[in-house]
Amino acid sequence: MGELPQTQPSVKLGQRVPDFEMTTYDPVRDDFGKVSLVEQIANKRWTILFFYPADFTFV
Amino acid sequence: MGCDIVTVSTDTQFVHLAWKKSEKELAAVTYSMAADPTGKVSKAFGVYDEATGLALRGTFVINPEGVLLNSEVNFYNMGRNIDELMRKFKANVYMGRKTNEVCPSKWKDEGDKTLVNPGAKMVGKVHEALAG
């Protein structure tokens, strides 16, 4: 497995997650945009965040 | 129930665009690809690897109130099963509506067997409850 990752503690189940805002690439519009938790809550949307190490690798 | 899948890595949006356009495996992709080049969001979710500056394979289901209901983190070398992710998501949505029911391990979708009001009577009798 090689060297083990070094991560820090984070948000727990049942907690309100910290606000976030990120710039996105939206393939449907073929343009850049934004995603933010505040907006997701305002629009009453579920969110699945799907983290992965790097583009151009397997996901 | 509306849901947005957002993929996140520490790459920039420019690299996301380039990858999407060059990798044929991504041809059908419609979800937003978010950029977290500072690692700030990855850190908030505990998936930022200080040793590499990359995000581990973490999946987080957040409800419309902004509350974290499900998390899964895999090491670099293990991919995720999308069917299992969708099972968890559907179960969370279902249980949000039916707060007296629980979704057992074999629950896959609306209409599958749930356990209703699990309590003292079900102790030691889960097998019968699942069969009934």
N, CA and C atoms of all chains as a GROMACS GRO file, in nm:
protein
  573
    1MET      N    1   0.083  -0.121   0.000
    1MET     CA    2   0.000   0.000   0.000
    1MET      C    3   0.086   0.126   0.000
    2GLY      N    4   0.213   0.116   0.035
    2GLY     CA    5   0.299   0.233   0.037
    2GLY      C    6   0.271   0.319   0.159
    3GLU      N    7   0.310   0.446   0.151
    3GLU     CA    8   0.291   0.536   0.265
    3GLU      C    9   0.143   0.562   0.291
    4LEU      N   10   0.105   0.564   0.416
    4LEU     CA   11  -0.035   0.588   0.449
    4LEU      C   12  -0.066   0.738   0.441
    5PRO      N   13  -0.189   0.772   0.403
    5PRO     CA   14  -0.228   0.913   0.396
    5PRO      C   15  -0.231   0.977   0.533
    6GLN      N   16  -0.207   1.108   0.537
    6GLN     CA   17  -0.218   1.184   0.662
    6GLN      C   18  -0.335   1.280   0.649
    7THR      N   19  -0.446   1.248   0.719
    7THR     CA   20  -0.564   1.334   0.712
    7THR      C   21  -0.597   1.389   0.851
    8GLN      N   22  -0.682   1.490   0.854
    8GLN     CA   23  -0.724   1.554   0.979
    8GLN      C   24  -0.870   1.521   1.005
    9PRO      N   25  -0.913   1.527   1.132
    9PRO     CA   26  -1.055   1.505   1.164
    9PRO      C   27  -1.142   1.608   1.093
   10SER      N   28  -1.269   1.576   1.077
   10SER     CA   29  -1.354   1.663   0.996
   10SER      C   30  -1.497   1.659   1.046
   11VAL      N   31  -1.587   1.707   0.963
   11VAL     CA   32  -1.729   1.710   0.995
   11VAL      C   33  -1.780   1.568   1.024
   12LYS      N   34  -1.871   1.558   1.121
   12LYS     CA   35  -1.924   1.427   1.163
   12LYS      C   36  -2.066   1.407   1.110
   13LEU      N   37  -2.108   1.281   1.105
   13LEU     CA   38  -2.246   1.251   1.066
   13LEU      C   39  -2.343   1.323   1.158
   14GLY      N   40  -2.450   1.376   1.101
   14GLY     CA   41  -2.551   1.445   1.179
   14GLY      C   42  -2.521   1.592   1.202
   15GLN      N   43  -2.400   1.635   1.164
   15GLN     CA   44  -2.364   1.776   1.179
   15GLN      C   45  -2.393   1.852   1.051
   16ARG      N   46  -2.425   1.982   1.068
   16ARG     CA   47  -2.434   2.072   0.954
   16ARG      C   48  -2.292   2.085   0.899
   17VAL      N   49  -2.274   2.063   0.771
   17VAL     CA   50  -2.138   2.069   0.717
   17VAL      C   51  -2.096   2.215   0.702
   18PRO      N   52  -1.967   2.244   0.706
   18PRO     CA   53  -1.921   2.384   0.692
   18PRO      C   54  -1.958   2.437   0.553
   19ASP      N   55  -1.987   2.567   0.547
   19ASP     CA   56  -2.018   2.628   0.417
   19ASP      C   57  -1.901   2.610   0.322
   20PHE      N   58  -1.933   2.585   0.197
   20PHE     CA   59  -1.827   2.577   0.096
   20PHE      C   60  -1.876   2.641  -0.033
   21GLU      N   61  -1.781   2.690  -0.109
   21GLU     CA   62  -1.810   2.738  -0.244
   21GLU      C   63  -1.692   2.704  -0.332
   22MET      N   64  -1.721   2.644  -0.446
   22MET     CA   65  -1.613   2.605  -0.538
   22MET      C   66  -1.648   2.645  -0.680
   23THR      N   67  -1.544   2.675  -0.757
   23THR     CA   68  -1.562   2.696  -0.900
   23THR      C   69  -1.574   2.559  -0.968
   24THR      N   70  -1.664   2.550  -1.066
   24THR     CA   71  -1.688   2.422  -1.132
   24THR      C   72  -1.669   2.434  -1.283
   25TYR      N   73  -1.648   2.317  -1.343
   25TYR     CA   74  -1.667   2.306  -1.487
   25TYR      C   75  -1.796   2.228  -1.506
   26ASP      N   76  -1.893   2.286  -1.576
   26ASP     CA   77  -2.022   2.224  -1.600
   26ASP      C   78  -2.025   2.172  -1.744
   27PRO      N   79  -2.016   2.038  -1.761
   27PRO     CA   80  -2.007   1.982  -1.896
   27PRO      C   81  -2.133   2.006  -1.979
   28VAL      N   82  -2.248   2.021  -1.913
   28VAL     CA   83  -2.373   2.040  -1.988
   28VAL      C   84  -2.373   2.175  -2.059
   29ARG      N   85  -2.335   2.279  -1.985
   29ARG     CA   86  -2.330   2.413  -2.045
   29ARG      C   87  -2.195   2.438  -2.113
   30ASP      N   88  -2.101   2.346  -2.091
   30ASP     CA   89  -1.964   2.363  -2.139
   30ASP      C   90  -1.909   2.498  -2.095
   31ASP      N   91  -1.923   2.526  -1.964
   31ASP     CA   92  -1.878   2.656  -1.912
   31ASP      C   93  -1.841   2.640  -1.765
   32PHE      N   94  -1.773   2.740  -1.713
   32PHE     CA   95  -1.740   2.739  -1.571
   32PHE      C   96  -1.856   2.794  -1.490
   33GLY      N   97  -1.866   2.755  -1.364
   33GLY     CA   98  -1.975   2.802  -1.278
   33GLY      C   99  -1.933   2.792  -1.133
   34LYS      N  100  -2.033   2.791  -1.044
   34LYS     CA  101  -2.006   2.783  -0.899
   34LYS      C  102  -2.099   2.678  -0.839
   35VAL      N  103  -2.054   2.617  -0.730
   35VAL     CA  104  -2.143   2.537  -0.648
   35VAL      C  105  -2.119   2.582  -0.504
   36SER      N  106  -2.228   2.607  -0.430
   36SER     CA  107  -2.211   2.646  -0.290
   36SER      C  108  -2.318   2.579  -0.206
   37LEU      N  109  -2.282   2.551  -0.081
   37LEU     CA  110  -2.376   2.486   0.010
   37LEU      C  111  -2.496   2.577   0.037
   38VAL      N  112  -2.471   2.706   0.052
   38VAL     CA  113  -2.579   2.801   0.080
   38VAL      C  114  -2.685   2.794  -0.031
   39GLU      N  115  -2.637   2.787  -0.154
   39GLU     CA  116  -2.728   2.781  -0.269
   39GLU      C  117  -2.804   2.648  -0.271
   40GLN      N  118  -2.735   2.539  -0.240
   40GLN     CA  119  -2.799   2.407  -0.237
   40GLN      C  120  -2.911   2.404  -0.132
   41ILE      N  121  -2.886   2.465  -0.016
   41ILE     CA  122  -2.987   2.469   0.090
   41ILE      C  123  -3.104   2.556   0.047
   42ALA      N  124  -3.073   2.673  -0.013
   42ALA     CA  125  -3.178   2.765  -0.059
   42ALA      C  126  -3.267   2.697  -0.162
   43ASN      N  127  -3.207   2.611  -0.246
   43ASN     CA  128  -3.284   2.543  -0.351
   43ASN      C  129  -3.338   2.407  -0.306
   44LYS      N  130  -3.319   2.375  -0.176
   44LYS     CA  131  -3.367   2.249  -0.119
   44LYS      C  132  -3.318   2.127  -0.198
   45ARG      N  133  -3.189   2.126  -0.230
   45ARG     CA  134  -3.129   2.018  -0.308
   45ARG      C  135  -3.043   1.929  -0.220
   46TRP      N  136  -3.049   1.798  -0.244
   46TRP     CA  137  -2.951   1.706  -0.187
   46TRP      C  138  -2.819   1.727  -0.262
   47THR      N  139  -2.707   1.699  -0.194
   47THR     CA  140  -2.576   1.712  -0.258
   47THR      C  141  -2.494   1.587  -0.229
   48ILE      N  142  -2.435   1.529  -0.330
   48ILE     CA  143  -2.337   1.423  -0.310
   48ILE      C  144  -2.202   1.477  -0.354
   49LEU      N  145  -2.110   1.491  -0.258
   49LEU     CA  146  -1.973   1.532  -0.292
   49LEU      C  147  -1.891   1.406  -0.313
   50PHE      N  148  -1.823   1.401  -0.426
   50PHE     CA  149  -1.752   1.280  -0.469
   50PHE      C  150  -1.605   1.319  -0.493
   51PHE      N  151  -1.523   1.303  -0.388
   51PHE     CA  152  -1.382   1.342  -0.398
   51PHE      C  153  -1.299   1.232  -0.465
   52TYR      N  154  -1.197   1.272  -0.540
   52TYR     CA  155  -1.104   1.176  -0.600
   52TYR      C  156  -0.968   1.245  -0.611
   53PRO      N  157  -0.861   1.166  -0.621
   53PRO     CA  158  -0.727   1.226  -0.611
   53PRO      C  159  -0.688   1.318  -0.727
   54ALA      N  160  -0.714   1.276  -0.850
   54ALA     CA  161  -0.660   1.357  -0.960
   54ALA      C  162  -0.728   1.329  -1.092
   55ASP      N  163  -0.746   1.435  -1.170
   55ASP     CA  164  -0.793   1.419  -1.308
   55ASP      C  165  -0.694   1.332  -1.385
   56PHE      N  166  -0.740   1.275  -1.492
   56PHE     CA  167  -0.659   1.189  -1.581
   56PHE      C  168  -0.616   1.059  -1.514
   57THR      N  169  -0.687   1.022  -1.405
   57THR     CA  170  -0.664   0.890  -1.343
   57THR      C  171  -0.799   0.821  -1.332
   58PHE      N  172  -0.804   0.702  -1.276
   58PHE     CA  173  -0.935   0.636  -1.259
   58PHE      C  174  -1.006   0.698  -1.140
   59VAL      N  175  -1.140   0.688  -1.140
   59VAL     CA  176  -1.219   0.747  -1.032
   59VAL      C  177  -1.288   0.636  -0.955
   60MET      N  178  -3.716   1.401  -0.554
   60MET     CA  179  -3.619   1.466  -0.465
   60MET      C  180  -3.495   1.501  -0.546
   61GLY      N  181  -3.467   1.628  -0.558
   61GLY     CA  182  -3.355   1.670  -0.642
   61GLY      C  183  -3.222   1.647  -0.575
   62CYS      N  184  -3.128   1.603  -0.654
   62CYS     CA  185  -2.995   1.576  -0.602
   62CYS      C  186  -2.891   1.620  -0.704
   63ASP      N  187  -2.787   1.683  -0.656
   63ASP     CA  188  -2.677   1.720  -0.744
   63ASP      C  189  -2.553   1.644  -0.704
   64ILE      N  190  -2.497   1.571  -0.798
   64ILE     CA  191  -2.368   1.506  -0.776
   64ILE      C  192  -2.260   1.602  -0.821
   65VAL      N  193  -2.165   1.627  -0.732
   65VAL     CA  194  -2.055   1.718  -0.763
   65VAL      C  195  -1.925   1.643  -0.737
   66THR      N  196  -1.843   1.629  -0.840
   66THR     CA  197  -1.713   1.565  -0.819
   66THR      C  198  -1.612   1.673  -0.779
   67VAL      N  199  -1.518   1.634  -0.694
   67VAL     CA  200  -1.421   1.732  -0.643
   67VAL      C  201  -1.281   1.672  -0.643
   68SER      N  202  -1.186   1.748  -0.697
   68SER     CA  203  -1.046   1.713  -0.678
   68SER      C  204  -0.968   1.842  -0.658
   69THR      N  205  -0.839   1.831  -0.629
   69THR     CA  206  -0.759   1.952  -0.608
   69THR      C  207  -0.707   2.010  -0.739
   70ASP      N  208  -0.754   1.952  -0.851
   70ASP     CA  209  -0.723   2.011  -0.982
   70ASP      C  210  -0.806   2.139  -1.002
   71THR      N  211  -0.764   2.222  -1.096
   71THR     CA  212  -0.842   2.342  -1.129
   71THR      C  213  -0.954   2.308  -1.228
   72GLN      N  214  -1.046   2.402  -1.244
   72GLN     CA  215  -1.156   2.384  -1.340
   72GLN      C  216  -1.104   2.371  -1.483
   73PHE      N  217  -0.987   2.429  -1.509
   73PHE     CA  218  -0.931   2.423  -1.644
   73PHE      C  219  -0.887   2.280  -1.676
   74VAL      N  220  -0.829   2.214  -1.576
   74VAL     CA  221  -0.786   2.076  -1.595
   74VAL      C  222  -0.909   1.984  -1.606
   75HIS      N  223  -1.013   2.015  -1.525
   75HIS     CA  224  -1.137   1.937  -1.535
   75HIS      C  225  -1.190   1.940  -1.679
   76LEU      N  226  -1.191   2.061  -1.734
   76LEU     CA  227  -1.243   2.078  -1.872
   76LEU      C  228  -1.159   1.994  -1.969
   77ALA      N  229  -1.028   2.006  -1.957
   77ALA     CA  230  -0.938   1.934  -2.049
   77ALA      C  231  -0.956   1.783  -2.036
   78TRP      N  232  -0.972   1.735  -1.912
   78TRP     CA  233  -0.988   1.591  -1.888
   78TRP      C  234  -1.120   1.543  -1.947
   79LYS      N  235  -1.227   1.618  -1.918
   79LYS     CA  236  -1.360   1.580  -1.966
   79LYS      C  237  -1.359   1.567  -2.119
   80LYS      N  238  -1.288   1.659  -2.184
   80LYS     CA  239  -1.291   1.660  -2.331
   80LYS      C  240  -1.200   1.555  -2.393
   81SER      N  241  -1.102   1.506  -2.316
   81SER     CA  242  -1.009   1.410  -2.377
   81SER      C  243  -1.038   1.265  -2.340
   82GLU      N  244  -1.101   1.241  -2.225
   82GLU     CA  245  -1.120   1.103  -2.177
   82GLU      C  246  -1.256   1.050  -2.223
   83LYS      N  247  -1.254   0.945  -2.307
   83LYS     CA  248  -1.379   0.893  -2.363
   83LYS      C  249  -1.469   0.830  -2.256
   84GLU      N  250  -1.408   0.784  -2.146
   84GLU     CA  251  -1.488   0.729  -2.036
   84GLU      C  252  -1.582   0.834  -1.976
   85LEU      N  253  -1.552   0.961  -1.998
   85LEU     CA  254  -1.631   1.069  -1.939
   85LEU      C  255  -1.733   1.127  -2.037
   86ALA      N  256  -1.748   1.063  -2.152
   86ALA     CA  257  -1.833   1.120  -2.257
   86ALA      C  258  -1.974   1.147  -2.208
   87ALA      N  259  -2.028   1.058  -2.122
   87ALA     CA  260  -2.168   1.071  -2.079
   87ALA      C  261  -2.183   1.156  -1.952
   88VAL      N  262  -2.073   1.208  -1.901
   88VAL     CA  263  -2.078   1.280  -1.774
   88VAL      C  264  -2.155   1.412  -1.785
   89THR      N  265  -2.248   1.434  -1.690
   89THR     CA  266  -2.325   1.559  -1.690
   89THR      C  267  -2.310   1.636  -1.558
   90TYR      N  268  -2.247   1.575  -1.458
   90TYR     CA  269  -2.238   1.643  -1.329
   90TYR      C  270  -2.130   1.750  -1.328
   91SER      N  271  -2.144   1.844  -1.236
   91SER     CA  272  -2.046   1.951  -1.222
   91SER      C  273  -1.917   1.896  -1.163
   92MET      N  274  -1.805   1.947  -1.212
   92MET     CA  275  -1.673   1.905  -1.166
   92MET      C  276  -1.611   2.024  -1.093
   93ALA      N  277  -1.600   2.012  -0.959
   93ALA     CA  278  -1.559   2.126  -0.878
   93ALA      C  279  -1.408   2.126  -0.853
   94ALA      N  280  -1.354   2.248  -0.846
   94ALA     CA  281  -1.210   2.266  -0.826
   94ALA      C  282  -1.182   2.307  -0.682
   95ASP      N  283  -1.090   2.236  -0.619
   95ASP     CA  284  -1.053   2.266  -0.481
   95ASP      C  285  -0.900   2.275  -0.471
   96PRO      N  286  -0.840   2.369  -0.549
   96PRO     CA  287  -0.693   2.372  -0.559
   96PRO      C  288  -0.624   2.405  -0.427
   97THR      N  289  -0.692   2.472  -0.334
   97THR     CA  290  -0.631   2.501  -0.204
   97THR      C  291  -0.650   2.386  -0.106
   98GLY      N  292  -0.738   2.293  -0.140
   98GLY     CA  293  -0.765   2.181  -0.050
   98GLY      C  294  -0.857   2.217   0.066
   99LYS      N  295  -0.912   2.339   0.063
   99LYS     CA  296  -0.993   2.386   0.177
   99LYS      C  297  -1.115   2.297   0.201
  100VAL      N  298  -1.186   2.265   0.094
  100VAL     CA  299  -1.307   2.183   0.110
  100VAL      C  300  -1.269   2.038   0.143
  101SER      N  301  -1.164   1.989   0.077
  101SER     CA  302  -1.116   1.854   0.106
  101SER      C  303  -1.077   1.841   0.253
  102LYS      N  304  -1.016   1.946   0.307
  102LYS     CA  305  -0.978   1.945   0.449
  102LYS      C  306  -1.102   1.943   0.538
  103ALA      N  307  -1.204   2.023   0.502
  103ALA     CA  308  -1.326   2.030   0.584
  103ALA      C  309  -1.392   1.893   0.593
  104PHE      N  310  -1.373   1.810   0.490
  104PHE     CA  311  -1.434   1.677   0.489
  104PHE      C  312  -1.335   1.567   0.528
  105GLY      N  313  -1.215   1.606   0.569
  105GLY     CA  314  -1.119   1.509   0.623
  105GLY      C  315  -1.058   1.417   0.519
  106VAL      N  316  -1.063   1.455   0.392
  106VAL     CA  317  -1.008   1.367   0.288
  106VAL      C  318  -0.878   1.423   0.228
  107TYR      N  319  -0.832   1.538   0.279
  107TYR     CA  320  -0.711   1.598   0.224
  107TYR      C  321  -0.589   1.528   0.282
  108ASP      N  322  -0.506   1.475   0.193
  108ASP     CA  323  -0.385   1.405   0.236
  108ASP      C  324  -0.269   1.504   0.239
  109GLU      N  325  -0.225   1.539   0.360
  109GLU     CA  326  -0.117   1.637   0.376
  109GLU      C  327   0.012   1.589   0.310
  110ALA      N  328   0.027   1.458   0.300
  110ALA     CA  329   0.151   1.403   0.245
  110ALA      C  330   0.161   1.423   0.093
  111THR      N  331   0.048   1.432   0.025
  111THR     CA  332   0.050   1.439  -0.121
  111THR      C  333  -0.018   1.564  -0.177
  112GLY      N  334  -0.105   1.629  -0.098
  112GLY     CA  335  -0.182   1.742  -0.150
  112GLY      C  336  -0.300   1.696  -0.234
  113LEU      N  337  -0.332   1.569  -0.227
  113LEU     CA  338  -0.445   1.515  -0.305
  113LEU      C  339  -0.560   1.478  -0.211
  114ALA      N  340  -0.679   1.462  -0.271
  114ALA     CA  341  -0.796   1.420  -0.192
  114ALA      C  342  -0.814   1.270  -0.204
  115LEU      N  343  -0.841   1.205  -0.092
  115LEU     CA  344  -0.875   1.062  -0.094
  115LEU      C  345  -1.013   1.043  -0.156
  116ARG      N  346  -1.048   0.916  -0.184
  116ARG     CA  347  -1.176   0.887  -0.249
  116ARG      C  348  -1.289   0.890  -0.146
  117GLY      N  349  -1.335   1.011  -0.115
  117GLY     CA  350  -1.440   1.029  -0.015
  117GLY      C  351  -1.573   1.061  -0.080
  118THR      N  352  -1.680   1.004  -0.027
  118THR     CA  353  -1.815   1.030  -0.078
  118THR      C  354  -1.902   1.075   0.038
  119PHE      N  355  -1.974   1.187   0.020
  119PHE     CA  356  -2.051   1.246   0.128
  119PHE      C  357  -2.191   1.281   0.081
  120VAL      N  358  -2.291   1.231   0.153
  120VAL     CA  359  -2.431   1.261   0.120
  120VAL      C  360  -2.481   1.368   0.217
  121ILE      N  361  -2.522   1.482   0.161
  121ILE     CA  362  -2.565   1.598   0.241
  121ILE      C  363  -2.712   1.626   0.210
  122ASN      N  364  -2.794   1.639   0.313
  122ASN     CA  365  -2.938   1.658   0.290
  122ASN      C  366  -2.968   1.805   0.258
  123PRO      N  367  -3.093   1.835   0.221
  123PRO     CA  368  -3.126   1.974   0.180
  123PRO      C  369  -3.114   2.076   0.293
  124GLU      N  370  -3.096   2.031   0.417
  124GLU     CA  371  -3.071   2.126   0.527
  124GLU      C  372  -2.921   2.145   0.550
  125GLY      N  373  -2.839   2.077   0.471
  125GLY     CA  374  -2.695   2.093   0.484
  125GLY      C  375  -2.633   2.001   0.587
  126VAL      N  376  -2.706   1.896   0.628
  126VAL     CA  377  -2.657   1.805   0.731
  126VAL      C  378  -2.596   1.680   0.665
  127LEU      N  379  -2.480   1.638   0.715
  127LEU     CA  380  -2.412   1.520   0.661
  127LEU      C  381  -2.481   1.394   0.711
  128LEU      N  382  -2.530   1.310   0.618
  128LEU     CA  383  -2.601   1.187   0.656
  128LEU      C  384  -2.523   1.061   0.626
  129ASN      N  385  -2.423   1.070   0.541
  129ASN     CA  386  -2.350   0.949   0.505
  129ASN      C  387  -2.210   0.985   0.459
  130SER      N  388  -2.112   0.904   0.499
  130SER     CA  389  -1.978   0.928   0.448
  130SER      C  390  -1.906   0.796   0.428
  131GLU      N  391  -1.819   0.796   0.330
  131GLU     CA  392  -1.738   0.678   0.299
  131GLU      C  393  -1.606   0.731   0.245
  132VAL      N  394  -1.495   0.678   0.296
  132VAL     CA  395  -1.364   0.721   0.245
  132VAL      C  396  -1.281   0.598   0.212
  133ASN      N  397  -1.234   0.592   0.089
  133ASN     CA  398  -1.146   0.483   0.045
  133ASN      C  399  -1.005   0.535   0.023
  134PHE      N  400  -0.907   0.447   0.042
  134PHE     CA  401  -0.770   0.479   0.005
  134PHE      C  402  -0.758   0.500  -0.146
  135TYR      N  403  -0.641   0.545  -0.187
  135TYR     CA  404  -0.617   0.575  -0.328
  135TYR      C  405  -0.646   0.457  -0.420
  136ASN      N  406  -0.618   0.336  -0.369
  136ASN     CA  407  -0.615   0.221  -0.459
  136ASN      C  408  -0.749   0.150  -0.474
  137MET      N  409  -0.856   0.205  -0.416
  137MET     CA  410  -0.984   0.135  -0.422
  137MET      C  411  -1.096   0.223  -0.478
  138GLY      N  412  -1.153   0.179  -0.589
  138GLY     CA  413  -1.263   0.252  -0.651
  138GLY      C  414  -1.393   0.229  -0.577
  139ARG      N  415  -1.493   0.313  -0.610
  139ARG     CA  416  -1.622   0.303  -0.541
  139ARG      C  417  -1.727   0.235  -0.627
  140ASN      N  418  -1.827   0.179  -0.560
  140ASN     CA  419  -1.936   0.112  -0.629
  140ASN      C  420  -2.055   0.209  -0.635
  141ILE      N  421  -2.089   0.252  -0.757
  141ILE     CA  422  -2.192   0.354  -0.773
  141ILE      C  423  -2.330   0.300  -0.733
  142ASP      N  424  -2.354   0.170  -0.755
  142ASP     CA  425  -2.482   0.112  -0.713
  142ASP      C  426  -2.500   0.125  -0.562
  143GLU      N  427  -2.392   0.101  -0.488
  143GLU     CA  428  -2.399   0.112  -0.342
  143GLU      C  429  -2.420   0.257  -0.299
  144LEU      N  430  -2.354   0.349  -0.370
  144LEU     CA  431  -2.375   0.491  -0.339
  144LEU      C  432  -2.521   0.530  -0.361
  145MET      N  433  -2.578   0.486  -0.473
  145MET     CA  434  -2.717   0.522  -0.502
  145MET      C  435  -2.812   0.454  -0.402
  146ARG      N  436  -2.778   0.333  -0.358
  146ARG     CA  437  -2.858   0.264  -0.256
  146ARG      C  438  -2.861   0.346  -0.126
  147LYS      N  439  -2.744   0.394  -0.087
  147LYS     CA  440  -2.736   0.475   0.035
  147LYS      C  441  -2.814   0.605   0.020
  148PHE      N  442  -2.799   0.668  -0.096
  148PHE     CA  443  -2.869   0.794  -0.120
  148PHE      C  444  -3.021   0.773  -0.114
  149LYS      N  445  -3.070   0.671  -0.186
  149LYS     CA  446  -3.215   0.645  -0.188
  149LYS      C  447  -3.266   0.611  -0.048
  150ALA      N  448  -3.187   0.534   0.027
  150ALA     CA  449  -3.227   0.497   0.163
  150ALA      C  450  -3.236   0.622   0.251
  151ASN      N  451  -3.140   0.714   0.236
  151ASN     CA  452  -3.145   0.837   0.316
  151ASN      C  453  -3.267   0.921   0.282
  152VAL      N  454  -3.299   0.930   0.155
  152VAL     CA  455  -3.418   1.007   0.113
  152VAL      C  456  -3.544   0.940   0.169
  153TYR      N  457  -3.550   0.806   0.156
  153TYR     CA  458  -3.667   0.731   0.203
  153TYR      C  459  -3.686   0.748   0.353
  154MET      N  460  -3.578   0.732   0.428
  154MET     CA  461  -3.587   0.740   0.574
  154MET      C  462  -3.616   0.883   0.621
  155GLY      N  463  -3.581   0.982   0.537
  155GLY     CA  464  -3.617   1.120   0.569
  155GLY      C  465  -3.768   1.138   0.569
  156ARG      N  466  -3.837   1.061   0.481
  156ARG     CA  467  -3.983   1.068   0.472
  156ARG      C  468  -4.050   0.978   0.574
  157LYS      N  469  -3.994   0.856   0.593
  157LYS     CA  470  -4.054   0.755   0.681
  157LYS      C  471  -3.964   0.739   0.803
  158THR      N  472  -3.983   0.829   0.898
  158THR     CA  473  -3.888   0.836   1.008
  158THR      C  474  -3.903   0.721   1.109
  159ASN      N  475  -4.010   0.640   1.097
  159ASN     CA  476  -4.025   0.525   1.188
  159ASN      C  477  -3.975   0.395   1.126
  160GLU      N  478  -3.917   0.404   1.006
  160GLU     CA  479  -3.869   0.283   0.939
  160GLU      C  480  -3.717   0.287   0.927
  161VAL      N  481  -3.657   0.167   0.921
  161VAL     CA  482  -3.514   0.158   0.893
  161VAL      C  483  -3.493   0.070   0.771
  162CYS      N  484  -3.386   0.096   0.696
  162CYS     CA  485  -3.357   0.021   0.575
  162CYS      C  486  -3.248  -0.082   0.605
  163PRO      N  487  -3.281  -0.211   0.605
  163PRO     CA  488  -3.179  -0.313   0.632
  163PRO      C  489  -3.083  -0.328   0.515
  164SER      N  490  -2.983  -0.414   0.531
  164SER     CA  491  -2.872  -0.420   0.435
  164SER      C  492  -2.916  -0.458   0.294
  165LYS      N  493  -3.024  -0.536   0.283
  165LYS     CA  494  -3.065  -0.580   0.149
  165LYS      C  495  -3.162  -0.483   0.083
  166TRP      N  496  -3.201  -0.378   0.154
  166TRP     CA  497  -3.290  -0.277   0.096
  166TRP      C  498  -3.220  -0.212  -0.023
  167LYS      N  499  -3.292  -0.204  -0.135
  167LYS     CA  500  -3.230  -0.141  -0.253
  167LYS      C  501  -3.309  -0.021  -0.301
  168ASP      N  502  -3.442  -0.032  -0.294
  168ASP     CA  503  -3.522   0.076  -0.352
  168ASP      C  504  -3.662   0.076  -0.290
  169GLU      N  505  -3.732   0.183  -0.315
  169GLU     CA  506  -3.872   0.199  -0.272
  169GLU      C  507  -3.949   0.070  -0.295
  170GLY      N  508  -4.023   0.024  -0.194
  170GLY     CA  509  -4.102  -0.099  -0.209
  170GLY      C  510  -4.034  -0.220  -0.148
  171ASP      N  511  -3.901  -0.214  -0.128
  171ASP     CA  512  -3.830  -0.325  -0.065
  171ASP      C  513  -3.862  -0.327   0.085
  172LYS      N  514  -3.838  -0.445   0.145
  172LYS     CA  515  -3.870  -0.466   0.286
  172LYS      C  516  -3.793  -0.371   0.378
  173THR      N  517  -3.868  -0.302   0.465
  173THR     CA  518  -3.803  -0.222   0.568
  173THR      C  519  -3.842  -0.280   0.704
  174LEU      N  520  -3.782  -0.231   0.809
  174LEU     CA  521  -3.824  -0.268   0.944
  174LEU      C  522  -3.896  -0.147   1.003
  175VAL      N  523  -4.018  -0.170   1.055
  175VAL     CA  524  -4.100  -0.061   1.106
  175VAL      C  525  -4.093  -0.059   1.259
  176ASN      N  526  -4.070   0.060   1.312
  176ASN     CA  527  -4.063   0.079   1.458
  176ASN      C  528  -3.977  -0.026   1.528
  177PRO      N  529  -3.851  -0.043   1.489
  177PRO     CA  530  -3.769  -0.141   1.559
  177PRO      C  531  -3.759  -0.103   1.707
  178GLY      N  532  -3.793  -0.194   1.795
  178GLY     CA  533  -3.791  -0.163   1.938
  178GLY      C  534  -3.775  -0.290   2.018
  179ALA      N  535  -3.823  -0.288   2.141
  179ALA     CA  536  -3.802  -0.400   2.234
  179ALA      C  537  -3.855  -0.531   2.175
  180LYS      N  538  -3.971  -0.524   2.108
  180LYS     CA  539  -4.032  -0.646   2.055
  180LYS      C  540  -3.947  -0.712   1.947
  181MET      N  541  -3.860  -0.634   1.883
  181MET     CA  542  -3.781  -0.689   1.773
  181MET      C  543  -3.647  -0.746   1.820
  182VAL      N  544  -3.614  -0.724   1.946
  182VAL     CA  545  -3.485  -0.772   1.997
  182VAL      C  546  -3.481  -0.925   1.989
  183GLY      N  547  -3.382  -0.977   1.919
  183GLY     CA  548  -3.371  -1.122   1.903
  183GLY      C  549  -3.468  -1.179   1.801
  184LYS      N  550  -3.550  -1.092   1.739
  184LYS     CA  551  -3.652  -1.139   1.644
  184LYS      C  552  -3.640  -1.068   1.510
  185VAL      N  553  -3.518  -1.022   1.477
  185VAL     CA  554  -3.500  -0.951   1.351
  185VAL      C  555  -3.525  -1.044   1.233
  186HIS      N  556  -3.484  -1.169   1.247
  186HIS     CA  557  -3.505  -1.267   1.140
  186HIS      C  558  -3.654  -1.277   1.105
  187GLU      N  559  -3.738  -1.290   1.209
  187GLU     CA  560  -3.882  -1.300   1.187
  187GLU      C  561  -3.937  -1.170   1.128
  188ALA      N  562  -3.886  -1.056   1.175
  188ALA     CA  563  -3.935  -0.928   1.125
  188ALA      C  564  -3.902  -0.911   0.977
  189LEU      N  565  -3.782  -0.958   0.937
  189LEU     CA  566  -3.741  -0.947   0.797
  189LEU      C  567  -3.824  -1.040   0.710
  190ALA      N  568  -3.863  -1.158   0.767
  190ALA     CA  569  -3.939  -1.256   0.689
  190ALA      C  570  -4.087  -1.217   0.681
  191GLY      N  571  -4.135  -1.146   0.782
  191GLY     CA  572  -4.278  -1.118   0.795
  191GLY      C  573  -4.330  -1.012   0.700
   0.00000   0.00000   0.00000
